[in-house]
Amino acid sequence: MDDKCTMENILLTTKGVCDLYLHGTIESSTANVHQTFSGALNDTLCLQDAIYKQMEQRGWYTTDQAQQQKIDQVKQKFTAANG
């Protein structure tokens, strides 16, 4: 397994952990449990961001810039739906 594949796996696992911590935070029945899950979620989100930045620097995670026309179309769609 090469470095790119390893980083992809780590990123996917970290995203999954974020999802679990988010649900734990939402479903917490006490303030202490909520605070614990919320703290773990925040720490994991920071880790996910650091992994993403490392992958982006190496060219392993690229994103396409959205076209302004498509952004405007989505804005118009949701403005009309809420108006």
PyMOL Python script that loads the backbone (N, CA, C, O; Angstrom):
from pymol import cmd

cmd.read_pdbstr("""\
ATOM      1  N   MET A   1       0.852  -1.170   0.000  1.00  0.00           N
ATOM      2  CA  MET A   1       0.000   0.000   0.000  1.00  0.00           C
ATOM      3  C   MET A   1       0.905   1.243   0.000  1.00  0.00           C
ATOM      4  O   MET A   1       1.828   1.345   0.808  1.00  0.00           O
ATOM      5  N   ASP A   2       0.634   2.172  -0.904  1.00  0.00           N
ATOM      6  CA  ASP A   2       1.461   3.372  -0.992  1.00  0.00           C
ATOM      7  C   ASP A   2       0.961   4.452  -0.021  1.00  0.00           C
ATOM      8  O   ASP A   2      -0.090   4.303   0.602  1.00  0.00           O
ATOM      9  N   ASP A   3       1.726   5.529   0.094  1.00  0.00           N
ATOM     10  CA  ASP A   3       1.406   6.603   1.038  1.00  0.00           C
ATOM     11  C   ASP A   3       0.055   7.252   0.744  1.00  0.00           C
ATOM     12  O   ASP A   3      -0.695   7.573   1.666  1.00  0.00           O
ATOM     13  N   LYS A   4      -0.255   7.444  -0.534  1.00  0.00           N
ATOM     14  CA  LYS A   4      -1.525   8.075  -0.899  1.00  0.00           C
ATOM     15  C   LYS A   4      -2.694   7.218  -0.427  1.00  0.00           C
ATOM     16  O   LYS A   4      -3.648   7.734   0.155  1.00  0.00           O
ATOM     17  N   CYS A   5      -2.626   5.937  -0.672  1.00  0.00           N
ATOM     18  CA  CYS A   5      -3.695   5.019  -0.272  1.00  0.00           C
ATOM     19  C   CYS A   5      -3.827   4.986   1.260  1.00  0.00           C
ATOM     20  O   CYS A   5      -4.935   4.959   1.795  1.00  0.00           O
ATOM     21  N   THR A   6      -2.702   4.990   1.942  1.00  0.00           N
ATOM     22  CA  THR A   6      -2.718   5.008   3.407  1.00  0.00           C
ATOM     23  C   THR A   6      -3.395   6.272   3.925  1.00  0.00           C
ATOM     24  O   THR A   6      -4.225   6.213   4.832  1.00  0.00           O
ATOM     25  N   MET A   7      -3.037   7.409   3.347  1.00  0.00           N
ATOM     26  CA  MET A   7      -3.642   8.677   3.772  1.00  0.00           C
ATOM     27  C   MET A   7      -5.134   8.711   3.465  1.00  0.00           C
ATOM     28  O   MET A   7      -5.919   9.224   4.262  1.00  0.00           O
ATOM     29  N   GLU A   8      -5.531   8.171   2.317  1.00  0.00           N
ATOM     30  CA  GLU A   8      -6.955   8.108   1.975  1.00  0.00           C
ATOM     31  C   GLU A   8      -7.711   7.274   3.001  1.00  0.00           C
ATOM     32  O   GLU A   8      -8.796   7.654   3.439  1.00  0.00           O
ATOM     33  N   ASN A   9      -7.143   6.152   3.379  1.00  0.00           N
ATOM     34  CA  ASN A   9      -7.776   5.295   4.378  1.00  0.00           C
ATOM     35  C   ASN A   9      -7.875   5.981   5.736  1.00  0.00           C
ATOM     36  O   ASN A   9      -8.896   5.876   6.417  1.00  0.00           O
ATOM     37  N   ILE A  10      -6.823   6.677   6.126  1.00  0.00           N
ATOM     38  CA  ILE A  10      -6.838   7.399   7.396  1.00  0.00           C
ATOM     39  C   ILE A  10      -7.893   8.503   7.356  1.00  0.00           C
ATOM     40  O   ILE A  10      -8.628   8.696   8.325  1.00  0.00           O
ATOM     41  N   LEU A  11      -7.967   9.223   6.241  1.00  0.00           N
ATOM     42  CA  LEU A  11      -8.955  10.295   6.115  1.00  0.00           C
ATOM     43  C   LEU A  11     -10.371   9.736   6.188  1.00  0.00           C
ATOM     44  O   LEU A  11     -11.218  10.288   6.890  1.00  0.00           O
ATOM     45  N   LEU A  12     -10.635   8.653   5.475  1.00  0.00           N
ATOM     46  CA  LEU A  12     -11.969   8.050   5.505  1.00  0.00           C
ATOM     47  C   LEU A  12     -12.335   7.553   6.895  1.00  0.00           C
ATOM     48  O   LEU A  12     -13.470   7.722   7.341  1.00  0.00           O
ATOM     49  N   THR A  13     -11.387   6.948   7.572  1.00  0.00           N
ATOM     50  CA  THR A  13     -11.638   6.474   8.931  1.00  0.00           C
ATOM     51  C   THR A  13     -11.917   7.648   9.866  1.00  0.00           C
ATOM     52  O   THR A  13     -12.819   7.583  10.701  1.00  0.00           O
ATOM     53  N   THR A  14     -11.150   8.705   9.724  1.00  0.00           N
ATOM     54  CA  THR A  14     -11.333   9.890  10.566  1.00  0.00           C
ATOM     55  C   THR A  14     -12.698  10.525  10.314  1.00  0.00           C
ATOM     56  O   THR A  14     -13.361  10.964  11.254  1.00  0.00           O
ATOM     57  N   LYS A  15     -13.118  10.576   9.061  1.00  0.00           N
ATOM     58  CA  LYS A  15     -14.451  11.107   8.752  1.00  0.00           C
ATOM     59  C   LYS A  15     -15.532  10.248   9.399  1.00  0.00           C
ATOM     60  O   LYS A  15     -16.525  10.772   9.903  1.00  0.00           O
ATOM     61  N   GLY A  16     -15.342   8.939   9.384  1.00  0.00           N
ATOM     62  CA  GLY A  16     -16.305   8.039  10.029  1.00  0.00           C
ATOM     63  C   GLY A  16     -16.380   8.260  11.523  1.00  0.00           C
ATOM     64  O   GLY A  16     -17.461   8.228  12.109  1.00  0.00           O
ATOM     65  N   VAL A  17     -15.230   8.486  12.141  1.00  0.00           N
ATOM     66  CA  VAL A  17     -15.188   8.769  13.572  1.00  0.00           C
ATOM     67  C   VAL A  17     -15.902  10.090  13.866  1.00  0.00           C
ATOM     68  O   VAL A  17     -16.626  10.202  14.856  1.00  0.00           O
ATOM     69  N   CYS A  18     -15.697  11.086  13.005  1.00  0.00           N
ATOM     70  CA  CYS A  18     -16.415  12.362  13.173  1.00  0.00           C
ATOM     71  C   CYS A  18     -17.917  12.139  13.161  1.00  0.00           C
ATOM     72  O   CYS A  18     -18.639  12.723  13.970  1.00  0.00           O
ATOM     73  N   ASP A  19     -18.389  11.305  12.256  1.00  0.00           N
ATOM     74  CA  ASP A  19     -19.810  11.008  12.165  1.00  0.00           C
ATOM     75  C   ASP A  19     -20.314  10.357  13.452  1.00  0.00           C
ATOM     76  O   ASP A  19     -21.379  10.718  13.953  1.00  0.00           O
ATOM     77  N   LEU A  20     -19.558   9.406  13.986  1.00  0.00           N
ATOM     78  CA  LEU A  20     -19.949   8.750  15.234  1.00  0.00           C
ATOM     79  C   LEU A  20     -19.982   9.745  16.391  1.00  0.00           C
ATOM     80  O   LEU A  20     -20.920   9.738  17.188  1.00  0.00           O
ATOM     81  N   TYR A  21     -18.969  10.595  16.487  1.00  0.00           N
ATOM     82  CA  TYR A  21     -18.936  11.583  17.565  1.00  0.00           C
ATOM     83  C   TYR A  21     -20.057  12.607  17.421  1.00  0.00           C
ATOM     84  O   TYR A  21     -20.611  13.060  18.422  1.00  0.00           O
ATOM     85  N   LEU A  22     -20.395  12.975  16.195  1.00  0.00           N
ATOM     86  CA  LEU A  22     -21.499  13.902  15.979  1.00  0.00           C
ATOM     87  C   LEU A  22     -22.791  13.311  16.514  1.00  0.00           C
ATOM     88  O   LEU A  22     -23.528  13.975  17.242  1.00  0.00           O
ATOM     89  N   HIS A  23     -23.066  12.061  16.155  1.00  0.00           N
ATOM     90  CA  HIS A  23     -24.293  11.422  16.638  1.00  0.00           C
ATOM     91  C   HIS A  23     -24.260  11.246  18.153  1.00  0.00           C
ATOM     92  O   HIS A  23     -25.285  11.399  18.817  1.00  0.00           O
ATOM     93  N   GLY A  24     -23.108  10.932  18.694  1.00  0.00           N
ATOM     94  CA  GLY A  24     -22.981  10.840  20.149  1.00  0.00           C
ATOM     95  C   GLY A  24     -23.285  12.169  20.814  1.00  0.00           C
ATOM     96  O   GLY A  24     -23.941  12.213  21.855  1.00  0.00           O
ATOM     97  N   THR A  25     -22.813  13.246  20.221  1.00  0.00           N
ATOM     98  CA  THR A  25     -23.075  14.582  20.760  1.00  0.00           C
ATOM     99  C   THR A  25     -24.563  14.898  20.691  1.00  0.00           C
ATOM    100  O   THR A  25     -25.144  15.374  21.667  1.00  0.00           O
ATOM    101  N   ILE A  26     -25.174  14.641  19.561  1.00  0.00           N
ATOM    102  CA  ILE A  26     -26.591  14.940  19.371  1.00  0.00           C
ATOM    103  C   ILE A  26     -27.467  14.129  20.318  1.00  0.00           C
ATOM    104  O   ILE A  26     -28.443  14.646  20.862  1.00  0.00           O
ATOM    105  N   GLU A  27     -27.124  12.873  20.515  1.00  0.00           N
ATOM    106  CA  GLU A  27     -27.965  11.965  21.295  1.00  0.00           C
ATOM    107  C   GLU A  27     -27.620  11.923  22.777  1.00  0.00           C
ATOM    108  O   GLU A  27     -28.221  11.151  23.524  1.00  0.00           O
ATOM    109  N   SER A  28     -26.676  12.729  23.215  1.00  0.00           N
ATOM    110  CA  SER A  28     -26.253  12.706  24.619  1.00  0.00           C
ATOM    111  C   SER A  28     -27.405  13.042  25.545  1.00  0.00           C
ATOM    112  O   SER A  28     -28.186  13.961  25.294  1.00  0.00           O
ATOM    113  N   SER A  29     -27.493  12.271  26.631  1.00  0.00           N
ATOM    114  CA  SER A  29     -28.590  12.483  27.577  1.00  0.00           C
ATOM    115  C   SER A  29     -28.197  13.352  28.764  1.00  0.00           C
ATOM    116  O   SER A  29     -29.061  13.812  29.511  1.00  0.00           O
ATOM    117  N   THR A  30     -26.898  13.578  28.940  1.00  0.00           N
ATOM    118  CA  THR A  30     -26.448  14.433  30.045  1.00  0.00           C
ATOM    119  C   THR A  30     -25.421  15.442  29.528  1.00  0.00           C
ATOM    120  O   THR A  30     -24.810  15.249  28.477  1.00  0.00           O
ATOM    121  N   ALA A  31     -25.252  16.501  30.280  1.00  0.00           N
ATOM    122  CA  ALA A  31     -24.304  17.551  29.882  1.00  0.00           C
ATOM    123  C   ALA A  31     -22.873  17.021  29.829  1.00  0.00           C
ATOM    124  O   ALA A  31     -22.106  17.389  28.940  1.00  0.00           O
ATOM    125  N   ASN A  32     -22.513  16.160  30.779  1.00  0.00           N
ATOM    126  CA  ASN A  32     -21.149  15.619  30.804  1.00  0.00           C
ATOM    127  C   ASN A  32     -20.862  14.763  29.573  1.00  0.00           C
ATOM    128  O   ASN A  32     -19.794  14.872  28.969  1.00  0.00           O
ATOM    129  N   VAL A  33     -21.812  13.919  29.207  1.00  0.00           N
ATOM    130  CA  VAL A  33     -21.634  13.069  28.037  1.00  0.00           C
ATOM    131  C   VAL A  33     -21.593  13.935  26.780  1.00  0.00           C
ATOM    132  O   VAL A  33     -20.767  13.715  25.894  1.00  0.00           O
ATOM    133  N   HIS A  34     -22.481  14.914  26.709  1.00  0.00           N
ATOM    134  CA  HIS A  34     -22.504  15.834  25.565  1.00  0.00           C
ATOM    135  C   HIS A  34     -21.165  16.554  25.428  1.00  0.00           C
ATOM    136  O   HIS A  34     -20.613  16.648  24.332  1.00  0.00           O
ATOM    137  N   GLN A  35     -20.659  17.051  26.525  1.00  0.00           N
ATOM    138  CA  GLN A  35     -19.390  17.787  26.494  1.00  0.00           C
ATOM    139  C   GLN A  35     -18.237  16.870  26.070  1.00  0.00           C
ATOM    140  O   GLN A  35     -17.353  17.293  25.326  1.00  0.00           O
ATOM    141  N   THR A  36     -18.245  15.643  26.532  1.00  0.00           N
ATOM    142  CA  THR A  36     -17.183  14.701  26.175  1.00  0.00           C
ATOM    143  C   THR A  36     -17.212  14.390  24.677  1.00  0.00           C
ATOM    144  O   THR A  36     -16.180  14.437  24.007  1.00  0.00           O
ATOM    145  N   PHE A  37     -18.403  14.071  24.158  1.00  0.00           N
ATOM    146  CA  PHE A  37     -18.514  13.800  22.729  1.00  0.00           C
ATOM    147  C   PHE A  37     -18.187  15.037  21.904  1.00  0.00           C
ATOM    148  O   PHE A  37     -17.517  14.943  20.876  1.00  0.00           O
ATOM    149  N   SER A  38     -18.655  16.184  22.348  1.00  0.00           N
ATOM    150  CA  SER A  38     -18.411  17.426  21.611  1.00  0.00           C
ATOM    151  C   SER A  38     -16.912  17.738  21.539  1.00  0.00           C
ATOM    152  O   SER A  38     -16.410  18.147  20.492  1.00  0.00           O
ATOM    153  N   GLY A  39     -16.213  17.547  22.635  1.00  0.00           N
ATOM    154  CA  GLY A  39     -14.767  17.765  22.652  1.00  0.00           C
ATOM    155  C   GLY A  39     -14.037  16.792  21.736  1.00  0.00           C
ATOM    156  O   GLY A  39     -13.122  17.173  21.006  1.00  0.00           O
ATOM    157  N   ALA A  40     -14.456  15.527  21.788  1.00  0.00           N
ATOM    158  CA  ALA A  40     -13.844  14.516  20.922  1.00  0.00           C
ATOM    159  C   ALA A  40     -14.126  14.838  19.458  1.00  0.00           C
ATOM    160  O   ALA A  40     -13.255  14.674  18.604  1.00  0.00           O
ATOM    161  N   LEU A  41     -15.351  15.298  19.169  1.00  0.00           N
ATOM    162  CA  LEU A  41     -15.694  15.679  17.797  1.00  0.00           C
ATOM    163  C   LEU A  41     -14.807  16.819  17.319  1.00  0.00           C
ATOM    164  O   LEU A  41     -14.269  16.764  16.214  1.00  0.00           O
ATOM    165  N   ASN A  42     -14.652  17.841  18.132  1.00  0.00           N
ATOM    166  CA  ASN A  42     -13.821  18.985  17.751  1.00  0.00           C
ATOM    167  C   ASN A  42     -12.376  18.556  17.501  1.00  0.00           C
ATOM    168  O   ASN A  42     -11.766  18.970  16.516  1.00  0.00           O
ATOM    169  N   ASP A  43     -11.835  17.736  18.381  1.00  0.00           N
ATOM    170  CA  ASP A  43     -10.461  17.254  18.198  1.00  0.00           C
ATOM    171  C   ASP A  43     -10.323  16.457  16.902  1.00  0.00           C
ATOM    172  O   ASP A  43      -9.334  16.593  16.181  1.00  0.00           O
ATOM    173  N   THR A  44     -11.317  15.631  16.616  1.00  0.00           N
ATOM    174  CA  THR A  44     -11.268  14.792  15.424  1.00  0.00           C
ATOM    175  C   THR A  44     -11.446  15.617  14.158  1.00  0.00           C
ATOM    176  O   THR A  44     -10.836  15.319  13.131  1.00  0.00           O
ATOM    177  N   LEU A  45     -12.279  16.655  14.225  1.00  0.00           N
ATOM    178  CA  LEU A  45     -12.421  17.554  13.074  1.00  0.00           C
ATOM    179  C   LEU A  45     -11.105  18.264  12.780  1.00  0.00           C
ATOM    180  O   LEU A  45     -10.750  18.454  11.616  1.00  0.00           O
ATOM    181  N   CYS A  46     -10.387  18.654  13.816  1.00  0.00           N
ATOM    182  CA  CYS A  46      -9.071  19.285  13.623  1.00  0.00           C
ATOM    183  C   CYS A  46      -8.090  18.303  12.994  1.00  0.00           C
ATOM    184  O   CYS A  46      -7.305  18.677  12.122  1.00  0.00           O
ATOM    185  N   LEU A  47      -8.132  17.052  13.433  1.00  0.00           N
ATOM    186  CA  LEU A  47      -7.273  16.016  12.855  1.00  0.00           C
ATOM    187  C   LEU A  47      -7.631  15.790  11.394  1.00  0.00           C
ATOM    188  O   LEU A  47      -6.746  15.677  10.547  1.00  0.00           O
ATOM    189  N   GLN A  48      -8.923  15.724  11.096  1.00  0.00           N
ATOM    190  CA  GLN A  48      -9.370  15.535   9.714  1.00  0.00           C
ATOM    191  C   GLN A  48      -8.872  16.672   8.833  1.00  0.00           C
ATOM    192  O   GLN A  48      -8.425  16.442   7.709  1.00  0.00           O
ATOM    193  N   ASP A  49      -8.949  17.894   9.340  1.00  0.00           N
ATOM    194  CA  ASP A  49      -8.479  19.051   8.576  1.00  0.00           C
ATOM    195  C   ASP A  49      -6.980  18.962   8.312  1.00  0.00           C
ATOM    196  O   ASP A  49      -6.523  19.274   7.213  1.00  0.00           O
ATOM    197  N   ALA A  50      -6.221  18.540   9.307  1.00  0.00           N
ATOM    198  CA  ALA A  50      -4.767  18.416   9.138  1.00  0.00           C
ATOM    199  C   ALA A  50      -4.431  17.342   8.098  1.00  0.00           C
ATOM    200  O   ALA A  50      -3.529  17.524   7.279  1.00  0.00           O
ATOM    201  N   ILE A  51      -5.159  16.229   8.137  1.00  0.00           N
ATOM    202  CA  ILE A  51      -4.931  15.165   7.149  1.00  0.00           C
ATOM    203  C   ILE A  51      -5.262  15.681   5.751  1.00  0.00           C
ATOM    204  O   ILE A  51      -4.495  15.482   4.808  1.00  0.00           O
ATOM    205  N   TYR A  52      -6.406  16.344   5.628  1.00  0.00           N
ATOM    206  CA  TYR A  52      -6.807  16.902   4.333  1.00  0.00           C
ATOM    207  C   TYR A  52      -5.738  17.851   3.797  1.00  0.00           C
ATOM    208  O   TYR A  52      -5.366  17.771   2.626  1.00  0.00           O
ATOM    209  N   LYS A  53      -5.244  18.745   4.644  1.00  0.00           N
ATOM    210  CA  LYS A  53      -4.243  19.715   4.195  1.00  0.00           C
ATOM    211  C   LYS A  53      -2.966  19.028   3.721  1.00  0.00           C
ATOM    212  O   LYS A  53      -2.359  19.454   2.738  1.00  0.00           O
ATOM    213  N   GLN A  54      -2.557  17.970   4.412  1.00  0.00           N
ATOM    214  CA  GLN A  54      -1.367  17.224   3.986  1.00  0.00           C
ATOM    215  C   GLN A  54      -1.598  16.573   2.623  1.00  0.00           C
ATOM    216  O   GLN A  54      -0.719  16.583   1.762  1.00  0.00           O
ATOM    217  N   MET A  55      -2.779  16.015   2.443  1.00  0.00           N
ATOM    218  CA  MET A  55      -3.089  15.379   1.157  1.00  0.00           C
ATOM    219  C   MET A  55      -3.178  16.420   0.044  1.00  0.00           C
ATOM    220  O   MET A  55      -2.707  16.185  -1.069  1.00  0.00           O
ATOM    221  N   GLU A  56      -3.774  17.553   0.341  1.00  0.00           N
ATOM    222  CA  GLU A  56      -3.898  18.614  -0.658  1.00  0.00           C
ATOM    223  C   GLU A  56      -2.521  19.131  -1.079  1.00  0.00           C
ATOM    224  O   GLU A  56      -2.285  19.375  -2.262  1.00  0.00           O
ATOM    225  N   GLN A  57      -1.615  19.298  -0.118  1.00  0.00           N
ATOM    226  CA  GLN A  57      -0.265  19.769  -0.425  1.00  0.00           C
ATOM    227  C   GLN A  57       0.472  18.812  -1.358  1.00  0.00           C
ATOM    228  O   GLN A  57       1.298  19.239  -2.165  1.00  0.00           O
ATOM    229  N   ARG A  58       0.177  17.539  -1.249  1.00  0.00           N
ATOM    230  CA  ARG A  58       0.841  16.537  -2.084  1.00  0.00           C
ATOM    231  C   ARG A  58       0.115  16.303  -3.417  1.00  0.00           C
ATOM    232  O   ARG A  58       0.562  15.515  -4.251  1.00  0.00           O
ATOM    233  N   GLY A  59      -1.009  17.000  -3.598  1.00  0.00           N
ATOM    234  CA  GLY A  59      -1.778  16.832  -4.822  1.00  0.00           C
ATOM    235  C   GLY A  59      -2.637  15.579  -4.830  1.00  0.00           C
ATOM    236  O   GLY A  59      -3.091  15.147  -5.890  1.00  0.00           O
ATOM    237  N   TRP A  60      -2.868  14.988  -3.656  1.00  0.00           N
ATOM    238  CA  TRP A  60      -3.633  13.754  -3.546  1.00  0.00           C
ATOM    239  C   TRP A  60      -5.120  13.997  -3.317  1.00  0.00           C
ATOM    240  O   TRP A  60      -5.922  13.066  -3.387  1.00  0.00           O
ATOM    241  N   TYR A  61      -5.483  15.227  -3.046  1.00  0.00           N
ATOM    242  CA  TYR A  61      -6.892  15.565  -2.802  1.00  0.00           C
ATOM    243  C   TYR A  61      -7.135  16.898  -3.477  1.00  0.00           C
ATOM    244  O   TYR A  61      -6.811  17.958  -2.943  1.00  0.00           O
ATOM    245  N   THR A  62      -7.700  16.822  -4.637  1.00  0.00           N
ATOM    246  CA  THR A  62      -7.931  18.043  -5.398  1.00  0.00           C
ATOM    247  C   THR A  62      -9.427  18.336  -5.455  1.00  0.00           C
ATOM    248  O   THR A  62     -10.255  17.425  -5.422  1.00  0.00           O
ATOM    249  N   THR A  63      -9.747  19.585  -5.539  1.00  0.00           N
ATOM    250  CA  THR A  63     -11.141  20.004  -5.660  1.00  0.00           C
ATOM    251  C   THR A  63     -11.262  20.929  -6.858  1.00  0.00           C
ATOM    252  O   THR A  63     -10.321  21.637  -7.218  1.00  0.00           O
ATOM    253  N   ASP A  64     -12.421  20.908  -7.456  1.00  0.00           N
ATOM    254  CA  ASP A  64     -12.700  21.788  -8.578  1.00  0.00           C
ATOM    255  C   ASP A  64     -13.409  23.029  -8.069  1.00  0.00           C
ATOM    256  O   ASP A  64     -14.252  22.957  -7.175  1.00  0.00           O
ATOM    257  N   GLN A  65     -13.064  24.149  -8.640  1.00  0.00           N
ATOM    258  CA  GLN A  65     -13.717  25.412  -8.296  1.00  0.00           C
ATOM    259  C   GLN A  65     -15.104  25.432  -8.931  1.00  0.00           C
ATOM    260  O   GLN A  65     -15.250  25.156 -10.122  1.00  0.00           O
ATOM    261  N   ALA A  66     -16.119  25.757  -8.138  1.00  0.00           N
ATOM    262  CA  ALA A  66     -17.483  25.831  -8.669  1.00  0.00           C
ATOM    263  C   ALA A  66     -17.608  27.045  -9.591  1.00  0.00           C
ATOM    264  O   ALA A  66     -17.062  28.114  -9.316  1.00  0.00           O
ATOM    265  N   GLN A  67     -18.333  26.854 -10.681  1.00  0.00           N
ATOM    266  CA  GLN A  67     -18.572  27.953 -11.604  1.00  0.00           C
ATOM    267  C   GLN A  67     -19.578  28.920 -10.980  1.00  0.00           C
ATOM    268  O   GLN A  67     -20.566  28.495 -10.380  1.00  0.00           O
ATOM    269  N   GLN A  68     -19.325  30.209 -11.124  1.00  0.00           N
ATOM    270  CA  GLN A  68     -20.193  31.219 -10.538  1.00  0.00           C
ATOM    271  C   GLN A  68     -21.636  31.076 -11.027  1.00  0.00           C
ATOM    272  O   GLN A  68     -22.573  31.305 -10.262  1.00  0.00           O
ATOM    273  N   GLN A  69     -21.817  30.704 -12.275  1.00  0.00           N
ATOM    274  CA  GLN A  69     -23.162  30.530 -12.823  1.00  0.00           C
ATOM    275  C   GLN A  69     -23.925  29.443 -12.059  1.00  0.00           C
ATOM    276  O   GLN A  69     -25.111  29.608 -11.772  1.00  0.00           O
ATOM    277  N   LYS A  70     -23.264  28.350 -11.734  1.00  0.00           N
ATOM    278  CA  LYS A  70     -23.916  27.270 -10.992  1.00  0.00           C
ATOM    279  C   LYS A  70     -24.227  27.700  -9.559  1.00  0.00           C
ATOM    280  O   LYS A  70     -25.271  27.338  -9.016  1.00  0.00           O
ATOM    281  N   ILE A  71     -23.346  28.454  -8.958  1.00  0.00           N
ATOM    282  CA  ILE A  71     -23.590  28.976  -7.612  1.00  0.00           C
ATOM    283  C   ILE A  71     -24.822  29.871  -7.628  1.00  0.00           C
ATOM    284  O   ILE A  71     -25.692  29.760  -6.764  1.00  0.00           O
ATOM    285  N   ASP A  72     -24.887  30.751  -8.610  1.00  0.00           N
ATOM    286  CA  ASP A  72     -26.033  31.661  -8.724  1.00  0.00           C
ATOM    287  C   ASP A  72     -27.336  30.901  -8.940  1.00  0.00           C
ATOM    288  O   ASP A  72     -28.372  31.281  -8.396  1.00  0.00           O
ATOM    289  N   GLN A  73     -27.292  29.828  -9.731  1.00  0.00           N
ATOM    290  CA  GLN A  73     -28.491  29.027  -9.979  1.00  0.00           C
ATOM    291  C   GLN A  73     -28.998  28.382  -8.685  1.00  0.00           C
ATOM    292  O   GLN A  73     -30.202  28.354  -8.429  1.00  0.00           O
ATOM    293  N   VAL A  74     -28.081  27.871  -7.883  1.00  0.00           N
ATOM    294  CA  VAL A  74     -28.474  27.248  -6.624  1.00  0.00           C
ATOM    295  C   VAL A  74     -29.040  28.289  -5.671  1.00  0.00           C
ATOM    296  O   VAL A  74     -30.054  28.049  -5.014  1.00  0.00           O
ATOM    297  N   LYS A  75     -28.388  29.445  -5.592  1.00  0.00           N
ATOM    298  CA  LYS A  75     -28.900  30.536  -4.745  1.00  0.00           C
ATOM    299  C   LYS A  75     -30.316  30.917  -5.155  1.00  0.00           C
ATOM    300  O   LYS A  75     -31.195  31.098  -4.313  1.00  0.00           O
ATOM    301  N   GLN A  76     -30.518  31.034  -6.455  1.00  0.00           N
ATOM    302  CA  GLN A  76     -31.825  31.447  -6.969  1.00  0.00           C
ATOM    303  C   GLN A  76     -32.867  30.376  -6.644  1.00  0.00           C
ATOM    304  O   GLN A  76     -33.992  30.703  -6.267  1.00  0.00           O
ATOM    305  N   LYS A  77     -32.512  29.134  -6.781  1.00  0.00           N
ATOM    306  CA  LYS A  77     -33.427  28.040  -6.500  1.00  0.00           C
ATOM    307  C   LYS A  77     -33.903  28.068  -5.046  1.00  0.00           C
ATOM    308  O   LYS A  77     -35.095  27.938  -4.771  1.00  0.00           O
ATOM    309  N   PHE A  78     -32.951  28.242  -4.117  1.00  0.00           N
ATOM    310  CA  PHE A  78     -33.301  28.206  -2.709  1.00  0.00           C
ATOM    311  C   PHE A  78     -33.941  29.512  -2.241  1.00  0.00           C
ATOM    312  O   PHE A  78     -34.724  29.514  -1.291  1.00  0.00           O
ATOM    313  N   THR A  79     -33.615  30.609  -2.895  1.00  0.00           N
ATOM    314  CA  THR A  79     -34.267  31.880  -2.575  1.00  0.00           C
ATOM    315  C   THR A  79     -35.744  31.803  -2.982  1.00  0.00           C
ATOM    316  O   THR A  79     -36.620  32.254  -2.244  1.00  0.00           O
ATOM    317  N   ALA A  80     -36.006  31.237  -4.143  1.00  0.00           N
ATOM    318  CA  ALA A  80     -37.375  31.083  -4.630  1.00  0.00           C
ATOM    319  C   ALA A  80     -38.163  30.110  -3.733  1.00  0.00           C
ATOM    320  O   ALA A  80     -39.351  30.322  -3.490  1.00  0.00           O
ATOM    321  N   ALA A  81     -37.518  29.061  -3.249  1.00  0.00           N
ATOM    322  CA  ALA A  81     -38.188  28.069  -2.418  1.00  0.00           C
ATOM    323  C   ALA A  81     -38.559  28.630  -1.043  1.00  0.00           C
ATOM    324  O   ALA A  81     -39.551  28.216  -0.443  1.00  0.00           O
ATOM    325  N   ASN A  82     -37.755  29.571  -0.552  1.00  0.00           N
ATOM    326  CA  ASN A  82     -37.997  30.147   0.770  1.00  0.00           C
ATOM    327  C   ASN A  82     -38.800  31.443   0.700  1.00  0.00           C
ATOM    328  O   ASN A  82     -39.163  31.994   1.739  1.00  0.00           O
ATOM    329  N   GLY A  83     -39.083  31.937  -0.501  1.00  0.00           N
ATOM    330  CA  GLY A  83     -39.745  33.225  -0.665  1.00  0.00           C
ATOM    331  C   GLY A  83     -41.201  33.152  -0.683  1.00  0.00           C
ATOM    332  O   GLY A  83     -41.869  34.177  -0.816  1.00  0.00           O
TER     333      GLY A  83
END
""", "prot")
cmd.dss("prot")
cmd.show_as("cartoon", "prot")
cmd.util.cbc("prot")
cmd.orient("prot")
